Amino acid sequence: MYGTQVVWKQNGEASAFRPILEENNVDLRRKKLRLQPLYIYAQTYGFTYQKPALEQSKLRDYEYRAHVQVLLSNARRCYLNREFEKTYDYFNDASTFLGGMDNGENFEAAVIFSKIAAMDSDLKYKNIALDFLGLLSLRNGLTRAQLLQEPSFKILYHEHRWLDLNKQLR
């Protein structure tokens, strides 16, 4: 959102900013936070930055969202094939990619990882399910009813983070 993340080359130099949502408006968002314009910030990393035009920015946003959809599709396929490690990787990549996942996709991921946690004892599956639920809570995209009505979440009932989340949603 603010252009604070850079792409690092193998030689340890920064080369560009990671994808920025609605990049044509990034300096307006930065200004509200009293951050310097991106072209100046880029100079501190040793590269030149030029803000894209509106149409180019919209095209990039569309391409990034399309990429997220591919990652989500791959995650769902891997889950159905019981390739849980790959499921984890694809959902994780989608969630950290520009624009990330919407609330429905985050909820779906929490459900899937709760189901995986019931089949696989690796704690990372419970943890990522709780990560997705926590994010939904922060976004005000989760109700206590949704939390308690989903049967796959029963695997999480004794986790401290689950109990905290439940208290927050009361």
C-alpha positions in Angstrom: 0.0 0.0 0.0 2.8 2.4 0.8 5.8 1.2 -1.2 7.8 0.2 1.8 9.0 -3.2 0.5 11.7 -3.6 -2.1 12.9 -6.3 -4.4 16.4 -7.5 -3.6 18.8 -8.8 -6.3 21.1 -11.7 -5.5 24.0 -9.3 -5.1 22.2 -7.6 -2.1 21.1 -4.5 -4.0 17.5 -3.2 -4.1 16.2 -3.0 -7.7 12.6 -1.9 -7.4 9.6 -1.8 -5.1 7.5 -4.8 -4.6 4.0 -4.5 -6.2 2.0 -1.7 -4.8 -1.8 -1.7 -4.9 -3.3 1.3 -6.8 0.3 2.5 -7.4 -0.8 5.7 -9.1 -2.1 6.9 -5.7 0.8 5.7 -3.6 2.3 9.1 -2.9 -1.1 10.4 -1.7 -1.3 7.6 0.8 2.4 8.2 1.8 1.7 11.9 2.3 -1.1 11.2 4.7 1.4 9.3 6.8 4.0 12.1 6.4 6.3 9.8 4.3 8.4 11.2 1.6 7.4 10.6 -2.1 8.4 7.3 -3.5 10.9 8.6 -6.0 12.9 10.1 -3.1 12.6 7.0 -1.0 13.8 4.9 -3.9 17.0 6.9 -4.0 17.9 5.8 -0.5 18.0 2.3 -1.9 20.0 3.3 -4.9 17.5 3.0 -7.7 15.2 5.2 -9.7 11.4 5.1 -9.5 8.8 6.5 -11.8 5.1 6.4 -10.8 3.0 4.6 -13.4 0.1 6.3 -15.2 -3.4 5.4 -14.1 -4.1 2.9 -16.8 -0.8 1.1 -16.2 -1.5 1.0 -12.5 -5.0 -0.5 -13.1 -3.6 -3.1 -15.5 -1.0 -4.1 -12.9 -3.7 -4.4 -10.2 -5.7 -6.6 -12.5 -2.6 -8.8 -13.3 -1.8 -9.1 -9.6 -5.3 -10.1 -8.7 -5.3 -12.7 -11.5 -2.1 -14.1 -10.1 -3.6 -14.4 -6.7 -6.5 -16.3 -8.2 -4.1 -18.8 -9.8 -2.4 -19.3 -6.4 -5.7 -19.9 -4.8 -6.8 -22.3 -7.5 -3.5 -24.2 -7.0 -4.0 -24.3 -3.2 -7.5 -25.8 -3.6 -6.2 -28.4 -6.0 -3.4 -29.4 -3.7 -5.7 -29.6 -0.8 -8.0 -32.0 -2.7 -4.9 -34.1 -3.6 -3.9 -34.1 0.0 -0.7 -32.2 -0.8 -0.9 -30.2 2.4 2.6 -28.6 2.3 1.9 -27.3 -1.2 -1.5 -26.1 0.0 0.1 -24.2 2.8 2.7 -22.6 0.4 0.1 -21.5 -2.2 -2.3 -20.0 0.4 0.6 -18.3 2.1 1.9 -16.8 -1.1 -1.6 -15.6 -2.1 -2.1 -14.0 1.3 1.2 -12.1 1.1 0.8 -11.0 -2.5 -0.4 -7.6 -3.5 -4.0 -7.1 -2.6 -4.0 -10.5 -1.0 -7.1 -12.4 -0.4 -10.6 -11.1 0.3 -12.6 -12.0 3.4 -14.3 -14.9 1.8 -11.0 -16.4 0.6 -9.5 -15.9 4.1 -12.4 -17.7 5.7 -12.1 -20.5 3.2 -8.4 -20.8 4.0 -9.1 -21.0 7.7 -11.6 -23.8 7.1 -9.2 -25.7 4.9 -6.4 -25.4 7.3 -8.6 -26.5 10.2 -9.6 -29.6 8.2 -5.9 -30.3 7.5 -5.1 -29.8 11.2 -7.5 -32.6 12.0 -5.6 -34.9 9.6 -2.0 -33.7 10.2 -0.5 -33.0 13.6 1.9 -30.3 12.3 1.0 -27.3 14.4 1.6 -24.9 11.6 -1.8 -25.8 10.1 -3.7 -24.8 13.3 -1.5 -21.7 13.4 -2.2 -20.6 9.9 -5.9 -21.2 10.3 -5.8 -18.9 13.4 -3.8 -16.4 11.4 -6.5 -16.2 8.8 -9.2 -15.9 11.4 -7.2 -13.2 13.3 -6.9 -11.2 10.1 -10.6 -11.5 9.5 -11.3 -10.3 13.0 -9.0 -7.3 12.5 -10.8 -6.5 9.2 -14.2 -6.8 11.0 -14.9 -9.5 8.6 -15.8 -12.2 11.1 -18.7 -12.7 13.5 -18.8 -15.0 16.6 -21.7 -16.9 14.9 -19.5 -17.6 11.9 -16.7 -18.8 14.2 -19.0 -21.1 16.2 -21.1 -22.5 13.3 -18.1 -23.8 11.3 -17.6 -27.5 12.4 -14.1 -27.7 11.2 -13.0 -25.1 13.7 -13.6 -27.6 16.6 -9.9 -28.6 16.2 -9.0 -25.1 17.4 -11.3 -24.8 20.4 -8.5 -25.4 23.0 -5.9 -23.1 21.4 -5.1 -19.9 23.3 -5.5 -17.8 20.2 -8.9 -19.3 19.6 -10.0 -18.4 23.1 -8.7 -14.9 22.7 -10.4 -14.5 19.3 -13.7 -15.8 20.8 -13.5 -13.2 23.6 -12.8 -10.4 21.1 -15.9 -11.2 19.1 -18.4 -11.2 22.0 
